[in-house]
Amino acid sequence: MTDEMPAPSTDQPPMRAQDYSEALDWPGYFAAVLGKEPRDTLVAAVDAFARDGVLEGLAIDLAAGEGRDTLELLRRGWKVVATDGHPDAFTLLWPRVPEAVTPRLSTLVATFANTQLCECDLVNASFALPFCEPEHFPALWRRIVSAIRPGGRFAGQFFGDRDTWAALPGRSHHSEATVRTLLEGFEIEMFRVEERDDAPDVRNPKHWHLFHVVARKR
Ligand SMILES: C[S@@+](CC[C@H](N)C(=O)[O-])C[C@H]1O[C@@H](n2cnc3c(N)ncnc32)[C@H](O)[C@@H]1O
């Protein structure tokens, strides 16, 4: 028997995708989300194209990550230019692309500051824009808008000014009014505001404030 106090437990709740995102640990993030389903905003945008009779356009998947949305676009017959700042994204993506559709995919390792965007039907930016450094955001948004053909769409998320991560350096967060201003020139098809707190028992609880957007360029 000993009367020493037991060492304090170092057990912590497991790291989740959001913990890797907060730390900008992209390989950790890719491993945490590998194989997840496509984002609702991407699915809604592609469904809207299908309703318009457009079944195989050209999409730019901006900051595509390990490729959950790119794989869905390819599955639905689209051509895709997938970009990301981290090369591991495409190391994970390419082996999961069916050989028959590889001619429809090109990948580009580039940062938001220097990504050139070709003319396209869809710019998909799922959970991507908040990670653009604020000094590069206005030019990136201008490039996004001018890349989308009239009748084309933007799909993705903007993070709000009440989100916990708005206080982190190097992030781009916007008020709802600013997002709506950015979307002038678009007909808004989805604008879903998500604002909630994490459960207190997760590793690093945060306040979420984000806007899920699908918009059609006039
Ligand atoms: C939260 S992940 C989203 C990935 C994917 N779109 C998804 O929905 O899962 C953010 C992505 O932004 C990329 N990223 C972060 N900073 C970047 C930068 N400065 N330039 C380009 N990509 C960047 C990361 O590599 C990562 O793939």
PDBQT file of the ligand as one rigid body, heavy atoms in Angstrom, charges set to zero:
ROOT
HETATM    1  C1  LIG A 301     -11.168  22.466 -43.299  1.00  0.00    +0.000 C 
HETATM    2  S1  LIG A 301     -10.283  21.908 -44.704  1.00  0.00    +0.000 S 
HETATM    3  C2  LIG A 301     -11.576  21.704 -45.905  1.00  0.00    +0.000 C 
HETATM    4  C3  LIG A 301     -11.225  20.660 -46.920  1.00  0.00    +0.000 C 
HETATM    5  C4  LIG A 301     -12.393  20.174 -47.792  1.00  0.00    +0.000 C 
HETATM    6  N1  LIG A 301     -12.879  21.215 -48.678  1.00  0.00    +0.000 N 
HETATM    7  C5  LIG A 301     -13.506  19.667 -46.927  1.00  0.00    +0.000 C 
HETATM    8  O1  LIG A 301     -14.638  20.135 -47.036  1.00  0.00    +0.000 OA
HETATM    9  O2  LIG A 301     -13.250  18.754 -46.133  1.00  0.00    +0.000 OA
HETATM   10  C6  LIG A 301      -9.449  23.377 -45.242  1.00  0.00    +0.000 C 
HETATM   11  C7  LIG A 301      -8.548  23.124 -46.450  1.00  0.00    +0.000 C 
HETATM   12  O3  LIG A 301      -7.917  24.361 -46.774  1.00  0.00    +0.000 OA
HETATM   13  C8  LIG A 301      -6.579  24.092 -47.180  1.00  0.00    +0.000 C 
HETATM   14  N2  LIG A 301      -5.837  25.314 -46.923  1.00  0.00    +0.000 N 
HETATM   15  C9  LIG A 301      -5.584  25.879 -45.714  1.00  0.00    +0.000 A 
HETATM   16  N3  LIG A 301      -4.892  27.013 -45.867  1.00  0.00    +0.000 NA
HETATM   17  C10 LIG A 301      -4.719  27.178 -47.202  1.00  0.00    +0.000 A 
HETATM   18  C11 LIG A 301      -4.095  28.180 -48.009  1.00  0.00    +0.000 A 
HETATM   19  N4  LIG A 301      -3.522  29.263 -47.446  1.00  0.00    +0.000 N 
HETATM   20  N5  LIG A 301      -4.120  28.029 -49.347  1.00  0.00    +0.000 NA
HETATM   21  C12 LIG A 301      -4.727  26.954 -49.909  1.00  0.00    +0.000 A 
HETATM   22  N6  LIG A 301      -5.322  25.972 -49.211  1.00  0.00    +0.000 NA
HETATM   23  C13 LIG A 301      -5.319  26.090 -47.875  1.00  0.00    +0.000 A 
HETATM   24  C14 LIG A 301      -6.162  22.923 -46.309  1.00  0.00    +0.000 C 
HETATM   25  O4  LIG A 301      -5.060  22.219 -46.849  1.00  0.00    +0.000 OA
HETATM   26  C15 LIG A 301      -7.436  22.112 -46.229  1.00  0.00    +0.000 C 
HETATM   27  O5  LIG A 301      -7.489  21.138 -47.243  1.00  0.00    +0.000 OA
ENDROOT
TORSDOF 0
